[in-house]
Amino acid sequence: MVDRQAQELRRDRRRGRIGGMGDETRRPNYRTLRNPFRPQPVFTDDQVVRIHDTALRVLEELGIRILLPEARAILRTAGALVDEDSQMVRIGRDIVAYALSAAPRSFVARAGDRSRDVMLELGGLTFLAGCGCPNVTDLERGRRAGTLRDFEDLTRLVQSFDVLHIQGPYVEPQDVDPRFRHLAFNRAQLTLSDKLPFVYARGTAQVLDSFEMIRLARGLSEDAFRAEAHCYTVINTNSPRQLDVPMAQGIIDFARWCQPSIITPFCLAGAMAPITVAGALTLQHAEALAGIALAQLTQAGAPVVYGSFSSNVDMKSGAPAFGTPEHVKATLGAGQLASFLGLPWRAGGGSAANVSDAQAAHESQFGVWGSVLAGATVLIHAAGWQEGGLCFSLEKMITDVEMLQAIAELCSTTPGDDESIGFAAIAEVQPGGHFFAAQHTMARYRTAFYEPLVADWSNYGNWTEAGAKNATERALGVWKRALHDFTAPVAAATCGERIEGFIARRTEAGGAPPIS
């Protein structure tokens, strides 16, 4: 009897029926999240200071190879010691101290809709789907090289879920010529979404094209575009201790236009970094500080995000591993270092699993939860990222969104007023009774609990009658329905006419080849 009543209440919620006194619908706000959890430490305060000091020693005594002559010149002017023959640059701690004093502790990144703006500072929480994948997969079409259509569909899906806060480079559109790829990529972001767009750092020409498209789409003057953050990029160093030409140029280009760079070393312990967590973080910290210094010497006050993406490798095969205890420990330590600096910071989730299965779910959830407990400001690869970044799974994106929405629910305040404590409800129900029909329940049942996106809470019999689908199979239906029902935001859909002329002119001129 009780089980049947519970099923009926659940069914009424899903069908949108109103029962009893409940006349509300549940509309959770996932657009702006603040992390309610106290950051968890893995090192003592003294150890954090020692890691920081050792990273400064790495930059001073050992240096970092910087392949872009312009970047070496900027650092030389500031007093760094440069050896042009080896391209090695030794950066003094006075330069780093200046850079850290100039970098903003907090800034707003402006989306196409003000309700989508994100505040990047310690304590904020921003989720981003998996990025940088050459391949994409789903249950119907299988694993394949990424195309523009795939990227457009992923842009639509990310737009459809408020818990994914900004857009990103989910999959490489390999069917578009690299000279024009940035134009097609940005057209998709700007016409299908009102969230903060990503811009590839692949040479000044492509970056300036992208900035101009965003400026035109948003109706901004050049001064207004420079005055606030309207896009972002991710800068990856070539660990150990190297910054290549495109990434160094990207730091400079974005700093000059006062747009944010998420400066992220990719340090895999035992491969591109020392095998210990503390050693990997020391190298990561040094490389991030070098990138931050270059940004601030280019333009003091340019917005930057301290980046962390350290994990370990499988020492039997050399393959990257994610969601491991070492990955979480490195993330917790990176959070302590970012807090020591006072800067907003980025962490990374993801999975090394080859399919959307229990391993994939476990690794992603462990990595994401570790990032939340570390106090990450931006969490990249939070949904859909598998095979260590080689493939984006549409079904895994949906099951990961379920996880992120659950975390977002934990960010909301739990009421503890007299009505919530519910003495009257307890008094209403007699011993041995149930609360399904209680006034307290009927007034709240439509809004009291999280409503699952893909999870199935039915009993075994009902689940079997419905087709006995597992979570991955149910996720297929979720993303297909989301694409079928998708409508671009009006402001985004109408901005196409403002950028098409520019795209046509740049295409006729031959586009812009990426630098290497």
C-alpha positions in Angstrom: 0.0 0.0 0.0 2.7 2.4 1.0 4.9 1.5 -2.0 1.9 2.1 -4.4 1.2 5.5 -2.9 4.9 6.5 -3.2 4.9 5.4 -6.9 1.7 7.4 -7.5 3.2 10.5 -6.0 6.4 10.1 -8.0 4.4 9.6 -11.2 2.3 12.7 -10.5 5.4 14.8 -10.1 6.8 13.5 -13.4 3.6 14.1 -15.3 3.2 17.6 -13.8 0.0 16.8 -12.0 -0.9 18.8 -8.9 -1.9 16.7 -5.9 -3.2 17.8 -2.5 -2.1 21.3 -1.6 1.1 21.3 -3.7 0.8 24.0 -6.4 4.5 24.5 -7.1 6.9 23.1 -9.6 10.6 22.4 -8.7 12.9 24.9 -10.4 16.4 24.5 -8.9 18.9 27.2 -9.7 22.1 25.6 -11.0 23.4 28.7 -12.8 25.3 30.3 -9.9 27.0 28.0 -7.4 28.9 28.8 -4.3 30.9 25.9 -2.7 29.6 25.3 0.8 32.4 22.9 1.8 35.5 23.9 3.7 38.6 23.1 1.5 40.3 19.9 2.7 44.1 19.9 3.2 46.6 17.2 2.2 49.7 19.1 3.3 50.5 21.2 6.4 50.8 24.9 6.0 54.6 24.6 6.4 54.7 22.1 3.6 52.7 24.4 1.3 55.2 27.1 1.9 58.1 24.7 1.2 56.5 23.6 -2.1 56.0 27.2 -3.1 59.6 28.2 -2.2 61.0 25.2 -4.1 59.0 26.1 -7.1 60.5 29.6 -7.0 63.9 27.9 -6.7 63.1 25.8 -9.8 62.4 29.0 -11.8 65.4 30.9 -10.4 68.1 28.2 -10.6 66.9 25.8 -13.3 64.6 27.9 -15.4 62.0 27.1 -18.1 62.5 26.8 -21.8 60.3 29.3 -23.7 60.2 28.8 -27.4 58.7 32.1 -28.4 61.3 34.9 -28.9 58.7 37.7 -28.0 57.9 36.0 -24.7 61.6 35.7 -23.8 62.1 39.4 -24.7 59.2 40.4 -22.3 60.7 38.4 -19.5 64.2 39.7 -20.2 63.0 43.3 -20.0 61.6 42.5 -16.5 65.0 41.2 -15.4 64.8 37.5 -16.1 68.1 35.8 -17.2 67.7 34.6 -20.8 70.0 32.3 -22.7 69.0 32.6 -26.4 71.0 29.6 -27.5 69.2 27.2 -25.2 66.0 29.3 -25.0 66.1 28.9 -21.2 64.7 31.6 -19.0 65.5 31.9 -15.3 62.8 33.9 -13.6 63.6 35.6 -10.2 61.2 35.5 -7.3 60.9 39.2 -7.4 59.3 38.9 -10.8 56.9 36.3 -9.6 56.0 38.4 -6.5 55.2 41.3 -8.8 53.0 39.1 -11.0 51.1 37.7 -8.1 50.5 41.2 -6.7 49.1 42.3 -10.1 46.9 39.4 -10.9 43.2 39.9 -9.9 41.8 37.8 -7.2 38.3 38.0 -8.6 36.7 38.9 -11.9 33.4 38.5 -13.7 33.3 36.7 -17.0 30.4 38.1 -19.1 28.2 35.7 -21.0 25.7 36.5 -23.7 23.0 36.6 -21.1 23.7 38.4 -17.7 22.1 35.5 -15.8 24.9 33.3 -17.3 27.8 35.4 -16.1 30.3 33.6 -13.9 32.2 35.0 -11.0 35.7 33.5 -11.0 37.1 33.7 -7.5 37.9 31.4 -4.6 34.6 30.0 -3.3 32.8 30.0 -6.7 32.1 26.7 -8.5 31.9 26.5 -12.2 31.5 23.2 -14.2 32.6 22.6 -17.7 32.1 19.5 -19.9 35.0 17.4 -21.2 37.3 19.2 -23.6 40.0 18.6 -26.3 38.8 15.2 -27.5 39.7 14.2 -31.1 36.9 11.5 -31.1 33.3 11.3 -30.0 31.1 8.3 -29.3 27.5 7.3 -28.7 25.5 4.0 -28.6 23.9 4.5 -32.0 26.8 5.7 -34.2 29.8 4.3 -32.3 33.3 5.9 -32.0 34.3 8.3 -34.7 36.5 11.3 -35.5 35.0 14.5 -34.3 33.2 16.7 -36.8 31.6 20.2 -36.8 28.2 18.6 -36.5 29.4 16.7 -33.4 30.7 20.0 -31.9 27.4 21.8 -32.7 25.4 19.0 -31.0 27.6 19.1 -27.9 27.2 22.9 -27.8 23.4 22.4 -27.9 23.6 19.8 -25.2 25.7 22.0 -22.9 23.4 24.9 -23.5 20.5 22.7 -22.4 21.8 22.0 -18.9 22.3 24.9 -16.5 24.8 22.9 -14.3 27.3 23.2 -17.2 28.2 26.9 -16.9 30.4 27.7 -19.8 31.1 26.4 -23.3 34.4 24.7 -24.3 36.3 22.9 -27.1 34.6 19.5 -26.5 35.6 17.8 -29.7 37.9 18.9 -32.6 35.9 19.6 -35.8 38.3 17.7 -38.0 36.1 18.0 -41.2 36.8 21.8 -41.3 40.1 23.1 -42.8 42.3 24.4 -39.9 42.5 27.8 -41.6 38.7 28.3 -41.2 38.0 26.0 -38.2 38.0 28.8 -35.7 35.4 30.7 -37.7 33.0 27.7 -37.8 33.8 26.9 -34.1 32.9 30.4 -32.9 29.9 30.6 -35.1 28.5 27.5 -33.4 29.1 28.8 -29.9 27.7 32.3 -30.6 24.6 31.3 -32.5 23.6 28.3 -30.4 24.5 29.4 -26.9 24.3 32.4 -24.5 27.0 31.0 -22.2 30.6 32.2 -22.0 32.5 31.1 -25.1 36.0 29.5 -25.4 38.7 30.7 -27.9 41.6 28.6 -29.1 45.0 30.1 -28.6 46.4 29.0 -32.0 48.1 32.2 -33.2 47.4 35.9 -33.0 45.5 36.0 -36.3 43.0 33.3 -35.2 42.7 34.9 -31.7 41.9 38.3 -33.2 39.4 36.8 -35.6 37.7 35.2 -32.6 37.7 38.3 -30.5 36.1 40.3 -33.4 33.4 37.7 -33.8 32.5 37.9 -30.1 32.6 41.7 -30.1 30.3 41.8 -33.1 27.9 39.2 -31.7 27.7 41.1 -28.3 27.5 44.6 -29.9 30.6 45.8 -28.1 33.1 48.5 -28.9 36.8 47.5 -28.7 37.1 49.5 -25.4 34.1 47.7 -23.9 35.5 44.3 -25.0 38.8 45.1 -23.3 37.1 46.4 -20.2 35.7 43.0 -19.1 36.2 39.3 -19.7 34.0 38.0 -22.6 35.7 34.7 -23.4 38.6 32.6 -22.1 41.3 30.1 -23.2 43.2 27.3 -21.7 47.0 27.4 -21.8 48.9 24.1 -21.3 52.6 24.1 -20.6 54.7 21.2 -22.1 55.8 19.6 -18.9 58.5 19.4 -17.8 59.6 23.1 -17.9 58.7 24.1 -21.4 56.3 26.6 -22.9 55.8 26.2 -26.7 55.2 28.9 -29.3 51.3 28.8 -29.6 50.8 28.7 -25.8 53.3 31.5 -25.1 51.7 33.6 -27.8 48.3 32.8 -26.4 49.2 34.1 -23.0 50.4 37.3 -24.6 47.4 37.7 -26.9 44.9 37.2 -24.2 46.7 39.4 -21.7 46.9 42.3 -24.2 43.1 42.2 -24.7 42.5 41.6 -20.9 40.8 38.2 -21.6 41.3 35.3 -19.1 43.8 32.6 -19.6 43.5 29.4 -17.5 47.2 28.5 -17.3 47.4 24.8 -16.7 50.5 22.5 -16.6 49.6 18.9 -17.3 51.9 17.0 -14.9 51.5 13.2 -14.8 53.5 11.9 -11.8 56.1 9.4 -12.9 56.1 10.6 -16.5 56.3 14.3 -17.1 56.7 15.1 -13.4 58.3 13.5 -10.3 56.6 10.4 -9.1 55.6 11.9 -5.8 52.5 14.0 -5.3 54.5 16.8 -3.7 57.2 16.7 -6.5 54.5 16.8 -9.2 52.9 19.8 -7.6 56.2 21.6 -7.2 56.8 21.3 -10.9 53.2 22.2 -11.7 53.4 25.3 -9.4 56.6 26.5 -11.0 55.2 26.2 -14.6 52.0 27.9 -13.6 53.8 30.8 -11.9 56.0 31.3 -15.1 52.8 31.6 -17.2 51.2 34.0 -14.8 54.4 36.1 -14.8 54.4 36.3 -18.6 50.7 37.4 -18.5 51.2 40.1 -15.9 54.4 41.4 -17.5 52.5 41.7 -20.8 49.5 43.5 -19.2 49.4 44.1 -15.5 46.0 43.1 -14.1 45.1 40.7 -16.9 42.7 38.1 -15.6 44.3 34.7 -15.1 43.3 31.4 -13.5 45.8 29.2 -11.8 45.6 25.8 -13.4 46.1 22.3 -12.0 45.7 19.0 -13.8 48.0 16.6 -12.1 47.5 12.9 -11.8 49.5 9.7 -12.2 50.2 7.2 -14.9 49.9 3.4 -15.0 53.5 2.4 -14.3 52.9 -0.8 -16.3 51.9 0.8 -19.5 52.6 4.5 -19.1 48.9 5.4 -19.8 47.4 8.3 -17.9 45.1 7.5 -15.0 42.3 9.7 -13.6 40.1 9.6 -10.6 42.8 7.8 -8.6 43.7 8.5 -5.0 46.9 10.3 -6.2 44.8 12.4 -8.6 42.6 13.5 -5.7 45.6 14.2 -3.4 47.2 16.3 -6.1 44.0 18.2 -6.5 43.7 18.9 -2.8 47.3 20.1 -2.7 46.7 22.3 -5.7 43.8 23.9 -3.9 46.0 24.7 -1.0 48.6 26.3 -3.3 45.9 28.3 -5.1 44.5 29.5 -1.7 48.1 30.4 -0.7 48.3 32.6 -3.8 44.7 33.9 -3.4 43.9 33.2 -7.1 40.9 31.5 -8.7 41.9 28.1 -9.9 41.0 25.3 -12.2 41.0 21.5 -11.5 40.3 18.6 -13.8 38.0 15.6 -13.7 37.6 12.8 -16.3 38.2 9.1 -16.6 40.6 6.7 -18.3 37.8 4.2 -18.9 37.2 3.2 -22.6 33.4 3.0 -22.3 30.7 4.6 -20.2 30.6 2.0 -17.5 31.1 1.6 -13.7 34.8 2.4 -13.9 34.0 5.6 -15.9 31.4 6.7 -13.3 33.6 5.9 -10.3 36.7 7.7 -11.7 34.7 10.8 -12.7 32.8 11.0 -9.5 35.9 10.6 -7.4 37.8 13.2 -9.4 34.9 15.7 -9.3 34.2 15.2 -5.7 37.9 15.7 -4.9 37.9 19.0 -6.8 34.8 20.2 -4.9 36.5 19.3 -1.6 39.6 21.1 -2.8 37.7 24.3 -3.5 38.2 24.5 -7.3 36.8 27.6 -9.0 36.5 26.0 -12.4 36.2 22.2 -13.0 37.1 21.1 -16.5 36.3 17.6 -17.9 33.4 17.3 -15.5 31.1 15.5 -18.0 31.6 13.2 -21.0 35.4 12.9 -20.9 36.7 9.3 -21.2 39.7 7.4 -22.6 41.9 9.9 -20.8 40.7 12.7 -23.1 40.8 10.8 -26.4 37.0 10.5 -26.7 33.8 12.3 -25.7 30.8 10.1 -24.8 27.4 11.6 -25.2 25.9 9.0 -22.8 28.6 9.6 -20.2 27.9 13.3 -20.5 24.3 12.7 -19.4 25.2 10.4 -16.5 27.9 12.9 -15.4 25.4 15.7 -15.5 23.3 13.7 -13.1 26.3 13.7 -10.8 26.9 17.4 -11.2 23.3 18.3 -10.5 23.5 16.2 -7.3 26.5 18.3 -6.3 24.7 21.5 -7.2 21.9 20.4 -4.8 24.4 20.1 -2.0 25.4 23.8 -2.7 21.9 24.9 -1.8 20.9 25.9 1.7 19.1 23.2 3.8 16.2 24.8 5.7 16.2 24.4 9.4 13.3 26.6 10.5 10.4 25.5 12.7 8.3 24.5 9.7 11.1 22.4 8.3 11.8 20.7 11.6 8.2 19.6 11.4 6.9 19.0 15.0 3.3 19.4 13.7 3.9 16.7 11.0 5.3 14.3 13.6 2.3 15.0 15.8 -0.1 14.4 13.0 1.0 10.9 12.1 0.2 8.2 14.6 2.8 5.6 15.7 3.1 2.9 13.0 1.6 5.2 10.3 3.2 6.9 7.3 3.7 10.5 6.1 2.6 10.2 2.5 -0.7 11.9 3.1 0.4 14.2 5.9 -0.3 17.9 5.4 3.4 18.6 5.7 4.2 16.2 2.9 1.3 17.2 0.5 2.3 20.9 0.7 5.9 20.0 -0.3 6.1 16.8 -2.2 6.5 18.4 -5.6 9.6 20.4 -4.6 11.1 18.5 -1.6 13.4 16.1 -3.5 15.8 16.1 -6.4 14.2 14.7 -9.5 16.6 12.4 -11.4 17.6 13.1 -14.9 18.6 9.5 -15.8 18.5 7.4 -12.6 15.7 4.9 -12.3 14.3 4.6 -8.8 11.5 2.1 -9.7 11.4 -1.4 -8.3 12.7 -4.4 -10.2 9.4 -5.4 -11.7 8.6 -1.9 -13.0 12.1 -1.5 -14.3 11.9 -4.9 -16.2 8.5 -4.0 -17.7 10.0 -0.7 -18.9 12.7 -2.5 -20.9 15.3 -3.3 -18.2 17.6 -0.5 -19.5 20.8 0.4 -17.7 21.8 4.0 -17.0 23.9 4.3 -20.2 21.0 3.1 -22.3 18.6 5.5 -20.6 21.1 8.3 -21.1 20.9 7.8 -24.9 17.2 8.7 -24.8 17.9 11.8 -22.6 20.5 13.4 -25.0 18.4 12.5 -28.1 15.3 14.2 -26.5 17.4 17.2 -25.5 18.6 17.7 -29.1 15.1 17.1 -30.5 13.7 19.8 -28.2 16.5 22.3 -28.5 15.8 25.9 -29.3 18.7 28.4 -29.4 18.3 31.4 -27.1 16.8 34.3 -29.1 19.8 36.6 -28.5 22.2 33.9 -29.8 20.2 32.9 -32.8 19.8 36.5 -34.0 23.5 37.4 -33.6 24.3 35.3 -36.7 23.5 38.1 -39.0 26.0 40.3 -37.2 28.9 37.9 -37.7 28.2 36.3 -41.1 29.6 39.2 -43.1 32.9 39.0 -41.1 33.1 35.3 -41.6 32.5 35.6 -45.3 35.3 38.3 -45.6 37.8 36.3 -43.6 37.0 33.1 -45.6 37.5 34.9 -48.9 40.8 36.2 -47.6 42.0 32.7 -46.9 41.2 32.4 -43.2 44.1 32.2 -40.7 46.4 29.2 -40.4 47.3 28.1 -36.8 50.8 28.6 -35.7 53.0 25.7 -34.3 
